């Protein structure tokens, strides 16, 4: 990652979320800020010649997955807010826009990410005339190098009050040790209520031959960007690990279930791919 620039993969996610606003009907995720947080020249291309940026065989599947996983996290947040929770933590926030779109009161939001991505994002928001809301706090953390607990709690997070965490598009890039350490902290921080929504990749060894071909092609792309994937998880083993950490409710959502829940009956046939799952682990369903 270069100084004062976003993670390249995080920027790619933002491009696909923006493309979803223009190309897909009905939208899975309504995000009126999505085009504002990407580079203006890219927003113009998406409006006029989207195939220049959103092309290739896998583009619709990736676009669908990135919209679905954001919707999944925000659905869990909405359910938790209805039960009285008032804290939301976006881990590896990238160019996530939820803090600028969702009803603010009563809610406190912490965006946790690498300082370079945060700096670029804040500059883009300022250029687009989007004010940083008063209920949002930026927390600069390198997940592989710094303690999440110390950084988050120093920024005012109350570990005793419960919270919803979202952690989207991050785990494939981290070591298993780092992932489990973060999940262990979240298990304690959500014991009073809430939980964590995250996505994860299947292990390459557990994939069918055709899935491996797709996985290898995508893995090579992110490796070329300097942000290589680590190995994924076996779903049954990850569920057991989450329960061992103390999460009372664990929901593993397969690609088939994502399509049935969020993408059923569409005229355009938009669907997610088969390489990743969504997970909710928390104090309640």
RASULBEL-V601943 format. One record per residue. RES is the residue in three letters. OMEGA is omega as a letter, one per 30 degrees, with the letter a starting at -180 (NA if undefined). BURIAL is # if it has 9 or more other ideal C-beta (glycine too) atoms within 8 Angstrom, else .. Layout:
# RASULBEL-V601943
<<RES,OMEGA,BURIAL> <RES,OMEGA,BURIAL>>
This chain:
# RASULBEL-V601943
<<UNK,l,#> <UNK,a,.> <UNK,l,.> <UNK,l,.> <UNK,l,.> <UNK,l,#> <UNK,a,#> <UNK,l,#> <UNK,l,#> <UNK,l,#> <UNK,l,#> <UNK,l,.> <UNK,a,#> <UNK,l,#> <UNK,a,#> <UNK,l,#> <UNK,l,#> <UNK,l,#> <UNK,l,#> <UNK,a,#> <UNK,a,#> <UNK,a,#> <UNK,a,.> <UNK,l,#> <UNK,f,.> <UNK,l,.> <UNK,l,#> <UNK,a,#> <UNK,l,#> <UNK,a,.> <UNK,a,#> <UNK,l,.> <UNK,a,#> <UNK,a,#> <UNK,a,#> <UNK,a,#> <UNK,l,#> <UNK,a,#> <UNK,a,.> <UNK,a,.> <UNK,l,.> <UNK,l,#> <UNK,l,#> <UNK,l,.> <UNK,l,#> <UNK,a,#> <UNK,a,.> <UNK,a,.> <UNK,a,.> <UNK,a,#> <UNK,l,.> <UNK,a,.> <UNK,a,#> <UNK,a,#> <UNK,l,.> <UNK,a,.> <UNK,a,.> <UNK,a,#> <UNK,a,#> <UNK,a,.> <UNK,l,#> <UNK,l,#> <UNK,l,#> <UNK,a,#> <UNK,a,#> <UNK,l,#> <UNK,a,#> <UNK,a,#> <UNK,l,#> <UNK,l,#> <UNK,l,#> <UNK,l,#> <UNK,a,#> <UNK,l,#> <UNK,l,.> <UNK,l,#> <UNK,a,#> <UNK,l,.> <UNK,a,.> <UNK,l,#> <UNK,l,#> <UNK,l,.> <UNK,l,.> <UNK,l,.> <UNK,a,#> <UNK,a,.> <UNK,a,#> <UNK,a,#> <UNK,l,#> <UNK,a,#> <UNK,a,#> <UNK,a,#> <UNK,a,#> <UNK,l,#> <UNK,l,#> <UNK,a,#> <UNK,a,#> <UNK,a,#> <UNK,a,#> <UNK,a,#> <UNK,a,.> <UNK,l,.> <UNK,a,.> <UNK,a,.> <UNK,f,.> <UNK,l,.> <UNK,l,#> <UNK,a,#> <UNK,l,#> <UNK,l,#> <UNK,a,#> <UNK,l,#> <UNK,l,#> <UNK,a,#> <UNK,a,.> <UNK,l,#> <UNK,a,#> <UNK,a,#> <UNK,a,#> <UNK,a,#> <UNK,a,#> <UNK,l,#> <UNK,l,#> <UNK,l,#> <UNK,l,#> <UNK,a,.> <UNK,a,.> <UNK,l,.> <UNK,a,.> <UNK,a,#> <UNK,l,.> <UNK,a,.> <UNK,a,#> <UNK,a,.> <UNK,a,#> <UNK,l,#> <UNK,l,#> <UNK,l,#> <UNK,a,#> <UNK,a,#> <UNK,l,#> <UNK,a,.> <UNK,a,#> <UNK,a,.> <UNK,a,.> <UNK,l,.> <UNK,l,.> <UNK,a,#> <UNK,a,.> <UNK,a,.> <UNK,a,#> <UNK,a,#> <UNK,l,#> <UNK,l,.> <UNK,l,#> <UNK,l,.> <UNK,a,#> <UNK,a,.> <UNK,a,.> <UNK,a,.> <UNK,a,#> <UNK,a,#> <UNK,l,#> <UNK,l,#> <UNK,l,#> <UNK,a,#> <UNK,a,#> <UNK,l,#> <UNK,a,#> <UNK,a,#> <UNK,l,#> <UNK,a,#> <UNK,a,#> <UNK,l,#> <UNK,l,.> <UNK,a,.> <UNK,l,.> <UNK,l,#> <UNK,a,#> <UNK,l,#> <UNK,l,.> <UNK,l,#> <UNK,l,#> <UNK,l,#> <UNK,a,#> <UNK,l,#> <UNK,l,#> <UNK,a,#> <UNK,a,#> <UNK,l,#> <UNK,l,#> <UNK,l,.> <UNK,l,#> <UNK,a,#> <UNK,a,#> <UNK,l,#> <UNK,l,#> <UNK,l,#> <UNK,l,#> <UNK,l,#> <UNK,l,#> <UNK,l,#> <UNK,l,#> <UNK,a,#> <UNK,a,.> <UNK,a,.> <UNK,l,#> <UNK,a,.> <UNK,a,.> <UNK,l,.> <UNK,l,#> <UNK,l,#> <UNK,l,.> <UNK,a,#> <UNK,a,#> <UNK,l,#> <UNK,l,#> <UNK,l,#> <UNK,l,#> <UNK,l,.> <UNK,a,.> <UNK,l,#> <UNK,l,#> <UNK,l,.> <UNK,l,.> <UNK,a,.> <UNK,a,#> <UNK,l,.> <UNK,l,#> <UNK,l,#> <UNK,a,.> <UNK,a,#> <UNK,l,#> <UNK,a,.> <UNK,a,#> <UNK,l,.> <UNK,l,.> <UNK,l,#> <UNK,l,#> <UNK,l,.> <UNK,a,#> <UNK,l,#> <UNK,l,#> <UNK,l,.> <UNK,l,#> <UNK,l,.> <UNK,a,#> <UNK,a,.> <UNK,l,#> <UNK,l,#> <UNK,l,.> <UNK,a,#> <UNK,a,#> <UNK,l,.> <UNK,l,#> <UNK,l,.> <UNK,l,.> <UNK,a,#> <UNK,a,#> <UNK,a,.> <UNK,a,.> <UNK,a,#> <UNK,a,#> <UNK,l,.> <UNK,a,.> <UNK,l,.> <UNK,a,.> <UNK,l,.> <UNK,a,.> <UNK,l,#> <UNK,l,#> <UNK,l,#> <UNK,a,#> <UNK,a,.> <UNK,a,#> <UNK,l,#> <UNK,l,#> <UNK,a,#> <UNK,l,#> <UNK,l,#> <UNK,a,#> <UNK,a,#> <UNK,l,#> <UNK,a,.> <UNK,NA,.>>
